[in-house]
Amino acid sequence: MASASDSEPTLRDLSNKLDRLSSDVETFSGDLKKFDERFADYRQATQWVVQLAFTLIASATLTVIITSVLRR
């Protein structure tokens, strides 16, 4: 017959596991915060690239229009 200590965890075992889980949650929270910061940076950079692209397209369009008007 198995003893009670073999089949059921003790209070100390549960406490140790809870401490490990708490540590893991803190680690994951830190990792998530870093990911959120990187994602925000990526999103901002993407917005800047899109804005730059639209600015370049608008500048090129105006240049073509102004050049066409001034040549006539």
C-alpha positions as protocol buffer text, in pm:
chain_id: "A"
residue {
  index: 1
  type: MET
  ca { x: 0 y: 0 z: 0 }
}
residue {
  index: 2
  type: ALA
  ca { x: 134 y: 345 z: -91 }
}
residue {
  index: 3
  type: SER
  ca { x: 194 y: 592 z: 185 }
}
residue {
  index: 4
  type: ALA
  ca { x: 12 y: 924 z: 199 }
}
residue {
  index: 5
  type: SER
  ca { x: 332 y: 1119 z: 123 }
}
residue {
  index: 6
  type: ASP
  ca { x: 373 y: 932 z: -210 }
}
residue {
  index: 7
  type: SER
  ca { x: 26 y: 1006 z: -346 }
}
residue {
  index: 8
  type: GLU
  ca { x: -61 y: 1348 z: -209 }
}
residue {
  index: 9
  type: PRO
  ca { x: 153 y: 1661 z: -216 }
}
residue {
  index: 10
  type: THR
  ca { x: 236 y: 1819 z: 114 }
}
residue {
  index: 11
  type: LEU
  ca { x: 169 y: 2178 z: 205 }
}
residue {
  index: 12
  type: ARG
  ca { x: 540 y: 2251 z: 157 }
}
residue {
  index: 13
  type: ASP
  ca { x: 528 y: 2101 z: -195 }
}
residue {
  index: 14
  type: LEU
  ca { x: 229 y: 2316 z: -283 }
}
residue {
  index: 15
  type: SER
  ca { x: 398 y: 2623 z: -140 }
}
residue {
  index: 16
  type: ASN
  ca { x: 711 y: 2557 z: -347 }
}
residue {
  index: 17
  type: LYS
  ca { x: 507 y: 2508 z: -663 }
}
residue {
  index: 18
  type: LEU
  ca { x: 313 y: 2825 z: -594 }
}
residue {
  index: 19
  type: ASP
  ca { x: 639 y: 3016 z: -551 }
}
residue {
  index: 20
  type: ARG
  ca { x: 767 y: 2880 z: -883 }
}
residue {
  index: 21
  type: LEU
  ca { x: 443 y: 2971 z: -1057 }
}
residue {
  index: 22
  type: SER
  ca { x: 456 y: 3321 z: -912 }
}
residue {
  index: 23
  type: SER
  ca { x: 812 y: 3358 z: -1038 }
}
residue {
  index: 24
  type: ASP
  ca { x: 708 y: 3234 z: -1383 }
}
residue {
  index: 25
  type: VAL
  ca { x: 418 y: 3480 z: -1395 }
}
residue {
  index: 26
  type: GLU
  ca { x: 652 y: 3767 z: -1305 }
}
residue {
  index: 27
  type: THR
  ca { x: 893 y: 3658 z: -1579 }
}
residue {
  index: 28
  type: PHE
  ca { x: 614 y: 3635 z: -1835 }
}
residue {
  index: 29
  type: SER
  ca { x: 481 y: 3975 z: -1729 }
}
residue {
  index: 30
  type: GLY
  ca { x: 823 y: 4128 z: -1786 }
}
residue {
  index: 31
  type: ASP
  ca { x: 854 y: 3959 z: -2124 }
}
residue {
  index: 32
  type: LEU
  ca { x: 507 y: 4079 z: -2221 }
}
residue {
  index: 33
  type: LYS
  ca { x: 595 y: 4436 z: -2126 }
}
residue {
  index: 34
  type: LYS
  ca { x: 909 y: 4420 z: -2343 }
}
residue {
  index: 35
  type: PHE
  ca { x: 705 y: 4279 z: -2632 }
}
residue {
  index: 36
  type: ASP
  ca { x: 446 y: 4555 z: -2596 }
}
residue {
  index: 37
  type: GLU
  ca { x: 720 y: 4818 z: -2608 }
}
residue {
  index: 38
  type: ARG
  ca { x: 875 y: 4662 z: -2918 }
}
residue {
  index: 39
  type: PHE
  ca { x: 534 y: 4635 z: -3084 }
}
residue {
  index: 40
  type: ALA
  ca { x: 461 y: 5001 z: -3011 }
}
residue {
  index: 41
  type: ASP
  ca { x: 797 y: 5097 z: -3162 }
}
residue {
  index: 42
  type: TYR
  ca { x: 726 y: 4885 z: -3470 }
}
residue {
  index: 43
  type: ARG
  ca { x: 381 y: 5040 z: -3511 }
}
residue {
  index: 44
  type: GLN
  ca { x: 524 y: 5392 z: -3481 }
}
residue {
  index: 45
  type: ALA
  ca { x: 796 y: 5315 z: -3735 }
}
residue {
  index: 46
  type: THR
  ca { x: 537 y: 5173 z: -3973 }
}
residue {
  index: 47
  type: GLN
  ca { x: 328 y: 5489 z: -3942 }
}
residue {
  index: 48
  type: TRP
  ca { x: 635 y: 5701 z: -4020 }
}
residue {
  index: 49
  type: VAL
  ca { x: 714 y: 5493 z: -4329 }
}
residue {
  index: 50
  type: VAL
  ca { x: 356 y: 5523 z: -4456 }
}
residue {
  index: 51
  type: GLN
  ca { x: 357 y: 5897 z: -4392 }
}
residue {
  index: 52
  type: LEU
  ca { x: 690 y: 5931 z: -4573 }
}
residue {
  index: 53
  type: ALA
  ca { x: 557 y: 5733 z: -4870 }
}
residue {
  index: 54
  type: PHE
  ca { x: 249 y: 5953 z: -4900 }
}
residue {
  index: 55
  type: THR
  ca { x: 463 y: 6266 z: -4871 }
}
residue {
  index: 56
  type: LEU
  ca { x: 694 y: 6145 z: -5148 }
}
residue {
  index: 57
  type: ILE
  ca { x: 399 y: 6057 z: -5372 }
}
residue {
  index: 58
  type: ALA
  ca { x: 240 y: 6397 z: -5311 }
}
residue {
  index: 59
  type: SER
  ca { x: 571 y: 6575 z: -5379 }
}
residue {
  index: 60
  type: ALA
  ca { x: 625 y: 6384 z: -5702 }
}
residue {
  index: 61
  type: THR
  ca { x: 269 y: 6456 z: -5814 }
}
residue {
  index: 62
  type: LEU
  ca { x: 304 y: 6827 z: -5744 }
}
residue {
  index: 63
  type: THR
  ca { x: 639 y: 6836 z: -5921 }
}
residue {
  index: 64
  type: VAL
  ca { x: 491 y: 6677 z: -6232 }
}
residue {
  index: 65
  type: ILE
  ca { x: 189 y: 6910 z: -6229 }
}
residue {
  index: 66
  type: ILE
  ca { x: 393 y: 7226 z: -6172 }
}
residue {
  index: 67
  type: THR
  ca { x: 646 y: 7127 z: -6437 }
}
residue {
  index: 68
  type: SER
  ca { x: 366 y: 7061 z: -6687 }
}
residue {
  index: 69
  type: VAL
  ca { x: 198 y: 7394 z: -6616 }
}
residue {
  index: 70
  type: LEU
  ca { x: 518 y: 7598 z: -6635 }
}
residue {
  index: 71
  type: ARG
  ca { x: 627 y: 7446 z: -6969 }
}
residue {
  index: 72
  type: ARG
  ca { x: 310 y: 7564 z: -7147 }
}
